Amino acid sequence: MTLSSPASWRMIRLLMISEILWALGEGLFFYLIPVYVQELGATPTQIGIALGIGELILTAIYLPVGWVTDRLPHKPLMLGGWLAGLIGVLTMAGAADWRTFIPGLTLYLVSGYCLPIIHAYVARMAGPIPLERVFPLLSASYALGGVLTPALGGWMAQQWGMRRVLFLSAALFSLSTLAAIRLPADPPPQRPSHQSPVEFWRGIPWPFGLALLTLFTVGQLGLVLLPNFLQQRGGWTKAHLGFFASLQAIGTIVLGPVLGRWDEGRARPLWLLSAWGLGWIAFMLLQIGFSYLPVVGGAMFLLGGLYAGYSLAAARILRLAPSEARATSSAMVHTARSLALTLAAPLAGLLFAMEPARPLQAAGLALPLAMGAVFWTGTLARRKETASPGWTLEESGPRL
């Protein structure tokens, strides 16, 4: 089942509204979690454990959840993520100390399991609308909701206390969930009766997934300690860092939809790679102009395009994957993104200890190689069978 174009756009608008509301709620509290957990009595080590537990569980369950999703209707499983996040933030709001805060935080982080399901659901229901257009729009909607709320949440926490901020976030999450409930239901997936489990797993584009893991890891190498680099080398304050984060979100809002429209229907992932190319330019600029506001501001805007590259990678893998393995393939992208942070963080720490600019230098050197791997593994075959309804490659050759 696919929707007509008007019905598809109604579905996309509902998802965009839901994403904006969720980002508004999350932006109010998420950046304050380490500070609040410390106020509840946790040590820095315990704060790291609290944040790490949820991320570790999430990394481990993405692929199993994707496999299950490919066999069931997507909407009920998708809504479970909204409900889990809502219950998680309510649990955090009611926590009396850090020990009772951790279960809510873990549940909130694990609720992210629904992200690949959302992508698979959109791929089934978008009809003739290209995924390269839809996914950047959803990413931009989320970024839009988070442009101003971190600063607002900090002010509100100072005036009202963190618990009230969390309850306000829960109210916004409730509205986001209501919008998601109104999404049209998708039918049970149709799987080929003759397909064996081995054939199912072989159909997943593993080479592209491994190339994305390499690309994401290299990207995170330059990103994970970037605020520390700007603070130490550039002398920028926390207020400046918040401003730079807002510029990055604006870059995602502006650049993502533009790059997505250029990538529609192309055999080769040129504009996906262009998004990461903007990130490479940003890394180069930051190494030479880290103390100049226009240079740093421009670089952070370009990094917004890099974040849009994640949504374009999700769209590309759903073009490469067979229809019966879309959720599992989408889950592979999210596993790669989560695992990349796990791999890059300690390496970035070691390089930063040698020289604060070293992570940016290493990312700048390795990024072109990783982009080359994504180019070769992410190219679509010149066959009509590759395309989904409403989307075809040119018979005379790929559009470049």
Secondary structure, DSSP 8 states (H G I E B T S, - for coil): ----HHHHHHHHHHHHHHHHHHHHHHHHHGGGHHHHHHHTT--HHHHHHHHHHHHHHHHHHHHHHHHHHTTS-HHHHHHHHHHHHHHHHHHHHT-SSHHHHHHHHHHHHHGGGHHHHHHHHHHHH-TTS-HHHHHHHHHHHHHHHTSSHHHHHHHHHHHH-HHHHHHHHHHHHHHHHHHHHTS---------TT--HHHHHHTS-HHHHHHHHHHHHHHHHHHTTHHHHHHHHH---HHHHHHHHHHHHHHHHHHHHHHHHHHTT-SS-HHHHHHHHHHHHHHHHHHHHTT-HHHHHHHHHHHHHHHHHHHHHHHHHHHHS-GGGHHHHHHHHHHHHHHHHHHHHHHHHHHHHH-TTHHHHHHHHHHHHHHHHHHHHT---S-GGGS-TT----TTS---
